[in-house]
Amino acid sequence: MKAGLARIGISLALAAMFVSARPPATASMQYAVFGMQAGVTWLEAQQHDFGTLRQGRPAAHRFVFKNTGTQPLIIDNVRTPCGCTAVEWPEAPIAPGDTAAIVVEFNAAQTGYFYKVIKVFFRGIRGGNKLVVEGSVE
């Protein structure tokens, strides 16, 4: 019985060490891919609250980011959750050190609360960066 409790205690201690050793979440991501550095830093919050919108009056927000890598940064795709959210992004590569923006527009066609997650996929960076817009429509 004591041996079983000791094993559980050791397992919990190891799990706690693993969780605490993970780096904190940040708005800056850099990855080494095929011998090059690809990196993006969001210069503003990745979540925007529109507050209360009037029905039928679309609202837009610019999410600004910087290429912190050593090679031009390319946006491969931006995914929206539904047709109520439209996005515009630069198609040309963003040079190292330059900034660019992704514009997210919500159409405000239906009343009620909304919370929309947009995923931005950069070439050379694994996984999508999440942008969020939220608010309510009256």
N, C-alpha and C positions, 0 to 999 in steps of 0.2 A: 504494500500500500504506500509506504513512504517512498519507495523507489519510483512508483508511478507518479506521485506528486512532485518529486524532484524532476522528473522528465518534463512534466507539464510546465514547471517553473522555468526550466532552462529554455524550453521552446518559446515561452512568452517573452523571456528576456531577449532572446535572439530576434524575435519578431519586432520588439520595441526598438532594438538597435537598427534594424533594417529601415523601419519607418522613419526614425529620427535622422537617418543618414541621407535621406532623399533631399535634394536641393529644393529651396522654396520656389513656389510658382512666381514667375516674373513675366513681364511683357516683352522681354528680350530673348530671342532664340538664335542660337548659332549652331550650325552643323557642318562637319567636314564631310563632303561628298565628292567622291572621285578626285581627291587631291585639291579641291577648292573649298573655300569657306563661303557658305551661304548663310546670311543672317538678316533678321528683320527686328526692328524695335518700334513698338507703337508709341508715338509721341503724346498720345492722349489716352484716356480710358477706353477700353474695348467694349464698354457698355454705355448706352445713351438712353436716358429717360426723356421722352417727348412731353411728358406731363399729360394734360388733357387736350385732345385735338377735337376740332369740329368735324362732324361727319361730312365726307365728300371733299375735304381740303387736305390734300397730301402734304406730308412733311418730310424733309430730307436732313441727313446729317453726314458730315465728312469725317471719316476715320483716317487720320494721318499717320504714316509710318515712314521709317528711314531704313535704307539699305545699309546695314552695318557689316556686310560681307566684303570680300575682296574681288568679287565678280559681279557682273550685271545681274539684277534680280528680276525674275520673270514670274508673273502671275499666270498660273496654268488654268485656274478655274475659280469661280466664286459661286457657291450654291446657296440658294434661298429656300426657305421652307414652303413657300406657296406663291401664288400669283399676286398676292397683295403686297409683296416686297420686291422692289426692283433695285438693281445695282449697276453702277458704272465703275470701271477700273481701267487703268492705263494698259494698253496692249503692248506698247513699246517697253523694252527692258529699262529698268531703273538702275542708273550707274551707281557704283559704290559711293557712299556718302550723300547721295541725293535723297530727297523726300518725294513722296507721292501720296495720293489719297484714294480711298474707296468711298464712293457716295452711295448711301443706302436711302432709298425713298420708300415710305410706307403710304399706301393709298387711302387709308382711313375710310374705307367704304362701308364697313360694318361697325355698329356700336358695340361697346364693351371693352374689357381689358385685353391687351395683346402683349405677347412676349415672343419675339422672333429671334432665332439664332441663325446667323449667316456664317458659313464656313469659307475661309479663304485658303486656297492651295497654292503655295509658292513652289516653283521648281527647285529641287535640291533640298527641300525641308520636309521631313516626314510628318504626316498628319496635317490637319487643317487648323488654322488659327481661327478662333471663334470671335465673332462680333455679335453684340446683342442690342436690339432696340426694343423698347417697351413703352407702355403708356396706356391711356384709355381714350376711347372715342365716344363723344356724346352727340 
